[in-house]
């Protein structure tokens, strides 16, 4: 099975256009198109992680956002769980552990917890992401920070 998706946020016309094409060996080709009104503040799944970076992020606090995914608006509630030290290839960071809770369908369907670690500083760099999805596990780790003014933590031996 092969799937191709496209989401266009048209701010001039205040609409979201969604297109999906699935090709299945036995079921053939299915195409779906949908146009919805553009709700102020709605995000796509990837920009939602970066939106997290501009929030004040305090332990115990919850933050709400709305994501447009596969033709649906999904409410995501993110809780800042705790502070902890996180070892990375770049050094050991003071980090905030956050947990977004949402329901997705398709290949990104969550079947377990998602956890994101961000740096505990005003930049809130995304350091690590772990989630269990329908087809296995998804893990992302920071490889580099290309901000010459940002002071990386010292590496522990």
TAUR-V378416 format. One record per residue. PHI is phi in whole degrees, -180 to 180 (999 if undefined). Layout:
phi = <PHI PHI>
//
This chain:
phi = <999 -123 -133 -130 -123 -146 -124 -117 -93 -97 -71 -66 -101 52 -145 -117 -110 -119 -137 -140 -130 -119 -117 -119 -56 -94 -91 83 -100 -125 -125 -134 -127 -154 -125 -127 -66 -83 -82 -56 89 -71 -126 -90 -61 -81 -69 -64 -67 -78 -61 -54 -67 -93 -81 -70 45 -118 -56 90 -85 -117 -129 -115 -145 -120 -116 -99 -141 50 80 -131 -92 -124 -83 -118 -113 -110 -113 -86 -81 -170 -97 -159 -88 -127 -82 -133 -66 -92 136 -98 -101 -76 -129 -109 -97 -123 -130 -84 -123 -155 -117 -117 -116 82 -63 -91 -58 -79 -127 -166 -78 -114 -133 -126 -109 -122 -66 -87 -153 -59 -80 46 -61 -77 -96 -158 -140 -134 -155 -98 -118 -54 -99 148 -117 -122 -130 -125 -130 -65 -110 -158 -124 -100 -109 -62 -86 -79 -91 -70 -71 -74 -83 -90 -91>
//
